[in-house]
Amino acid sequence: MAVIVQSKAGTAGVPPSYVNTPAWRFLASLPVDRKLARHDIAGSIAHVEMLGETGIITVEEAGALAKGLRRIYREIESGSFSWREDLEDVHTNIEVRLTEALGPLGAKVHTARSRNDQIALDERLFLRESIAGVQQEILRLQLAILDLAESHAETPMAGYTHLQRAQPVTLGHHLLAHFWRLSRDHQRLSDTFGRANVSPLGAGALAGSTLPIDPSITAHRLGFAGVFENSIGAVSDRDYFAEFLFDLSLLAVHLSSFGEEIVHWAAAEVGFVRPGPELGSGSSLMPQKRNPDVAELARGKAGRVIGDLVALLATLKSLPLAYNRDLQEDKAPVFDAVDHVLASLDALTSAVSALEFDETRLEAAASDPRNFATDLAEYLVSRGVPFREAHETVARFLGGSAGAITSSSLRNFDARFGDDVAGILDVRQSLIRRATHGGPSPAAMKAQLARAHDAIGLERYSLSKHAESVEVVDRILREESR
């Protein structure tokens, strides 16, 4: 892709009559990619500094170009930069403004560079920053969940499968299941960060350059862990965006699942959660209503994020190497997904922090005698009864039990149930017995909470390392020209 330089008469190489035609507007990407302006300028500064260090341009020229680029960044940051809709993208807007300010020197900014490797660089810089931002919000939600889990580590709750009461757990144990989901999301994003943290700058349009560039200089300057291995792959690869969108989609699915449970818990028929203002608004018609809007919208936004992933995959599925203009469509779904995931995380964090649980209703549901069916089977197993026989015995008892399920009715049904079976039907005793690794017993919960705090520490460390790479962009934009 040749760089397009704007003159007063029109765009060089493009007849003035073509500008602002339907085809021109169709090709323009400025409304979307101007979001990458700060990343584009930081990459250009690193590029011209490399050109100076390798002698392709003079050190003085490199310094003047970097100074001019930083001035443009300040204009964009302050809102005084005049975006020109007759220039098709963010790169051309910045280059034309630089040439207006510096004259012919400004045109040297694009030496040994194509918009193909330029945009691939901008996207990776954006990706690193976005991953750090999403991980920070994940951490906030995890801490809110962890606080609740610690407060309710021993609060009995019915565990469910198929939305049917199954076995007793604790509310804290249930909440930690969501915590660990988010921990895996955090780790997936770190994995994506590591694979994406490679600089594509220097690949050119697809075949590198005949000039003596040194891609390792720009990679180091921008905080990348390494440089590309293949110039064709460097400009055509969008794995990093596809991975990122998958990570965001699965995170959105997890938030949707959590939202669905909150909606269920807030229903009057369940009543585990008392709906509050942080969870949503009232009805426009029914004054008694308090709706779990935040949780519902977290469900709804998951569909949009999944759609963003599908949109990108559909764009990529049949592209030959190397660059194709279809790749212009790669940014909008990523920008959209990031915005909606960040909004969902922020809203859910506020809602979760304010959740109020009805512990009486939770314990009543957990104390349903049918929740102890597996405990009763395992009681028989501990007395030498084969599990399948024990399972069938309890199933027959429950199937024929019209009255209360008590220790006496169990003993009358089968003599293998002893006097001590009464303890099996006590919810807190049942929880104490569930002491296996990762279980809901007080002892197991204490150990699990300790591991959760360890996980938070590791995630904070990982985030701090990612932040170091992200801060490189701000440092380049704000420092004086070297």
URPECOR-V252273 format. One record per helix or strand. SS is the DSSP state (helix for helix, strand for strand). FROM is the first residue (numbers start at 0). LEN is the number of residues. If there is no record, write none. Layout:
ss=SS from=FROM len=LEN
ss=SS from=FROM len=LEN
This chain:
ss=strand from=5 len=2
ss=strand from=9 len=2
ss=helix from=15 len=3
ss=helix from=21 len=6
ss=helix from=29 len=24
ss=helix from=58 len=20
ss=helix from=89 len=21
ss=helix from=114 len=37
ss=strand from=155 len=6
ss=strand from=163 len=7
ss=helix from=170 len=26
ss=strand from=197 len=2
ss=helix from=214 len=7
ss=strand from=225 len=2
ss=helix from=230 len=6
ss=helix from=238 len=28
ss=strand from=272 len=1
ss=helix from=292 len=24
ss=helix from=324 len=29
ss=strand from=356 len=1
ss=helix from=358 len=8
ss=helix from=368 len=13
ss=helix from=386 len=14
ss=helix from=406 len=7
ss=helix from=418 len=7
ss=helix from=426 len=7
ss=helix from=441 len=37
